[in-house]
Amino acid sequence: MLGIWYYSCLPEQLFDVTYSTVLESSDGQLLDAHIAADEQWRFPEVDSVPYRYKQCVLQYEDAHFYSHPGFNLISIFKALKQNIDAGRVVRGGSTITQQVIRLSRKRDRNYLEKIIELIWATRLELRHSKKEILELYASHAPYGGNVVGLEMASWRYFGRKPHDLSWAESAMLAVLPNAPGLIYPGQRSSILKEKRDQLLLKLNEEKIISDMEYELALLEEIPLKDYRVPQLAPHLLQRARNAYGTQKITSTLDYGLQQRLNTIAENHYHKLAQNGVYNLSILVLDVENASVAGYVGNAPTSAEHSKDVDITTAPRSTGSVLKPFLYASLLDEGLLLPDTFVKDIPTTIDGYKTENYDRTYRGAVPASIALARSLNVPAVRMLQDYGVEKFYGRLQDLHLPDINRGASTYGLSLIIGGAESSLWDLSGAYLHLARDLKNYTSQSSQYDQEEHQPVSYVSDDSAFTSTPLSDRAKAGVLTPLNDRRLDVSAETQRPKSTEKWSQEPNVFSAASIYHTFEAMKKVNRPEGEEIWHFFNPNRQIAWKTGTSFGNRDAWAIGVTPKYVIGVWAGNADGEGRADLTGIDSAAPILFDVFNGFPESSWFDKPYDDLIELEVCAASGHLAGLNCEETQIQYIPVKGERTPPCPYHQIIHLSEEGSYRVEASCYPVEKMQHKTHLVLPPAMSYYYAKSHASYERLPDYLENCSTVDEKMMRFINPTHNTTISITKDKDGNLNPAVFELAHRNREKKVFWYLDDAFIQTTSGIHELALIADPGRHLISAIDEDGNSAKVYVNFE
């Protein structure tokens, strides 16, 4: 029975205490820490004791530590005699093992407690090795105030890891647990220094340190102030604490980069706050390792403005940052070439009118330029052509879990900010595109089928699922907790291939990704960046900005072969500000981060996924028979199936070249034959405004046309549009503007409202009109009798 009692007397969990959550950088530097639940700064148990500290604490506390069974009778008798002679406790005879027991029991010191400590100490020696006992002591010894444990003490008093401490610093920490009340900033340091120097002398006498080391150690001063725990990544610390519990977490963050990001965030926060914008977030991902290199969850704002909210994981309106994914989708299925003309004209679909940010139209614009300039009208039209359902499926493949309400719910607004996603998920999606492209060009034109795994912010997940022989592991605190940002839901997981490498793309082909990044390189940089770009051709970045409806969210995401940089700016409560835009608010932050990185080469061209074909220089389509100017271009293999250029046509002109003619009414031998870029009326109308070199089609020679050609059409508003009558600040009614496209702008056009003549226009055919509420007919007739009409509803 005595044996059974002895075996079970020592608790299975020796220290029933809480620990701080500690976040370190990839090279082991302290980034941040969260105080333990009992308000003690107690870092998780150390897994090794530094040599210098071990020698110091053994010489000061227990020189015979490695030879006794948990207690030292000689020390006990010496202490007992001195205490009896003095009539009070002047010396302790406890070994380090006994002190570990005392630290765990936290009882009043008396002789009965000493006996219990002695028995438990012998049991502890049987259960743990000397190394583990010394680690337990170093982890739980008091170091003054609410500082517990060697590692926290090292950071608090010296701002360094224990393994980086000098002999003098190690000696100071070795003597401090014996009387932790000795140290205060600027107070009692002389007593502490005297004890430290006595220990250093003993180390020298025992030949543990040389005479030179001893002399140099004596010159070191006792610290007069403590170091505060760094707060370089408070939001990632909280996220890691929720996911992994209270333990030491070695993150993937780069310490120097994280410091720089915090400085950038603070500088831009003060600028944005002047405009009433109080929150921002910065995320830097390492493309090579698919990990987080830098993480700023929020600006250094106030509690009033939700400073503790981690914006990085908050779903926000996406603005235009999904447009590159649509562009890649169209390229990937051979529905578009990189520079194919897309329509940019006034557009109303199902009663919803789409407008570009600058409220202008370009008629026809290359798809890559439409993406670079973030034009809404071409994007909505391309989504309508591609299909909302198909694009929604692509977004699921990109693991964007917050876009989850079904394609029909979003409709065409999906591409211009109708959906919500987080900076974490969007940056991760761009990261995987970059990795797919790099893998393809470096791995014999194959894709890694295991590539699209969650981005990690811990250096080694396996380290957090092990079960080391320590009390905190037995308490189960090392088991990772549920974090939806770490695990991809089953609904968005792609079926895994049985082969790691395959020629089947994960989402987009390498050629589509490459051309998407090339288009994103054309985005105009913020003010001051344009000239710099030309003098630094090696500093290339593919980037995209976005601004949500109501100016509530400003986005900027940039991609290089080494990093993905994601930036969000706005207000956590969703309040919009007039000047809050992606290009003005988020992009400058992105480039402040980007400019700090060294120069690097660009992505290699994925030649195996490209085909060299002749392309029409003007329209971007595959060159047709009538294209006069062509160029050789590497396009995605599937682009070979796209139709040839439909806009270049052969027109027949009269002998002097002034009029179009036809063989039925004009001698063929007198005709001139000329290739001409022929755009539909609405496209032609706006294209001519921004392209001075664009030549309009000549008129037909009188009575020499068998073609029923549409010479004019309304482009704004469209048929059956409802126009709301509004008032200006003075109470006057605001007119509705009607626009008409005519193949011959110089023709006079006569406008009518419900058969009542209004006015005549020439050149620019626009009409400002105010009408009574109700349904009205607006008609226009040119001087040749060509007509167009549209019904609109005023309300």
C-alpha positions, 0 to 999 in steps of 0.5 A: 500500500505504501508503494502504491501511494508513493507511485501515485503521490505525484500528480499526472499534471504537475503544473496546473497553470495557464500559459501565454500564447507566443508568436515567433518569426520564422527565424525565432524572433519574438513577434508578439505574445498574449498574457496567460489567463491568470495575468502572468507572463508565463511562456510555454515550457522551454525544450532546452536550457541554454548552456550558460544559464544551466552552468549559472543556475547549477553553481548557484542553486544545486552544484550536485544536481546530477548526482543526488536522487532529488534531495541533498542530505548534506545541504539539508543538515547544513541549512537546518543547523544554520537556521536553528542557530539564527532562530530564523530561516537564513538558508534553504537546503532545497535542490532544483528538483525540490524547488520544482515541486515547491513551485508546482504546489505553491504552499506555505513553507514549513517543515511538513511541507519540506518533507512532502517536497522531499518525497515528491522530489524523489518521485519526480526524479524517477519519472523525468530525466535530469534534463526535463527537470531542469527545463521544468525549473527554467520554465516556472521559476519566478523572475519578479512581478508577473514574469514567470519562466526563463524565456519571458524573463530573457525577453523582458529584461534583455529583449533577447532569446535566452540562448543569446544571453551573455554570461553576466545576463545568464548569471543575473537570471540565475540568482533572481528566482532566489529573491525575485523582488530584488529587481525593479527599474532603477531600484535595488540593482546594487544588491542584485549586482552583488549577488550576480558578481559573486556567482560570476566569481564562483564560475571563474573559480570553477574554471567554467569561465576564463579570467577574461570572460570574468572581467568582461562580465563584471563590466556589464551593468544591471538593466535599469528598465525592462523591455515590453513584449513586442506587438508586431502581429497582434491580429495574427497572434489572436488568430493563432491563439484561436487555432492552436491554443496557448503554446509557442508558435513559430510562424512563417513571418519574416521579422524584418518585413513585418517591422516594415509593414507595420511602419508602412501601415502606420504612415498610411493610416495617418494619411487615410484618417484625414479623409475619415478612413480608419482601417487597413490591412496588408498581407504578403504571401511567399509564392515559393513556400505558399506561406505568409511572409507579412501580416498586418490585420488592421491599422494602429487605430483606436477601439472606437474604430475596431482596432482589434478586428482582423480585417484580413479575414473579414468578407468585404465587397470585392469591387473589381478584383475578380475581373482577372479571373474572368479574363483568365476563364475566357482565355482558358476556354478559347473564347477570347484572345488577349487583345480581342476587341470587346464592346464598351458602349452604354449597356442595360441588361434586364433593367440594370444599367452598367457604367464605367467608373469614369462614366465614359465609353470607348466603343471598342477596346482590347480585352487586356486594356479593358482589364488593365483599366478595370472597365465595368461595361466590357466586364459585364458583357464578357460575363454575360457571354461566358455565363454566370454559372460557369464563372461561379464554378471557377470561383469555387475552384479558386477556394473563395468560401465567402462567395457561396450564395449561388450564381443566380443570387449574384447575377452579373453584379458578381464581376463588379463587386456584388460578392464578398470575399476576404483579403486572405482568400483573394490573396491566396487565390492569386498566390495559387495562380502564380504557383501554378504558372511557376510549377508549369515552367519549372516541372516539364510543363506539368501542374502540381495536383496537390498545389491548391492547399490552404496558405499556412502561417505556421512554419511546421504544422507537424510540430503542433500535433506531436505529444512531447513528454511535458505537462502542457502536452498532457493537458492537450494544449498542443492540439490544433483547434478548428480554424475555417481559414486553415481548412478548405471546406469539402464543398470547395475541394477539387477531387484529388488526382492520384498523381502528384504531377499532371498535364491537367490544370488545377483551375486555369492553364499556364498560358491563360495565367501568363497572359492575365498577369501580362494584362495586369502589368499594364495598369497605370501606377499611382502618381509618381510611379510612371517614370520610375517604371520606365527606368526600372524594367526589372521591377515588374508587378502584375496588379489589380485595384478595386473599389466597391459600390459606395466607396466602402472598400479599396483593394489592391493586389499585386503579384510577382514571381516571389510575392503576392501583396494584398491591401485593403483600406476602408472602415470596418463599420462599412462607412464609405468615403468619397475619396476612398478608391483602390487606385488612390488609397490601396495602391500607394500602400501596395507600392510602398511594400513592393518597392522594398523588395529586391529586383527579380526576374519575371515569370517564364513564358509557358511556351508549351501551352502557347501557339504562335499565330498571326493576329490582327493588329487592330482588333486583336482577333485571329488575322482574317483575309482582309486584315492589312496589318498583322503581327505574330503573337503567342496565344493560348493553344485553345485560342486557335479555335476563335473566329477570325477578325469580323471587323475588317471588310473589303469596301468598294469605292467610286473611281475618285474614292469618295463614295461606296458603290456596288457592282449592280450600279457602278462599273466594276473596272472603275471601282477602287477596292479598299480594306476598312475597319467597320464597327457597328454604329454604337461601337463606331460612335464611341471608338471615333471619339477616342481614335482620331485616326479612325475613318468613318465609312463613306456614304453610298453613291446616290441610288447605288446601294442594295444594302439596307444598312442601319445608319443610326441607333440610340445608344443611351438610353436603351429601349423601355428604360425607366428614367427617374426625374431628379432635382439639383440643389436649387430645386431645378429638374435635371434633364435626361441625356439622349445619345445617338450614334450615326455613321456620318456624324456630319449629317443633321438629325431632327429630334422629336418627342411624341411627334413634336419637334424639339431640336436639330443636332449635327456632329455630336448627336446628344439631346438633354430632355425633360418630360412629364412623367409617363411613357414617351416616344423619342424619335430621330430622323436624319436629312436622308430620311434614316430614322431611329426611335426609342420608348422610355418611361419618366417617373 
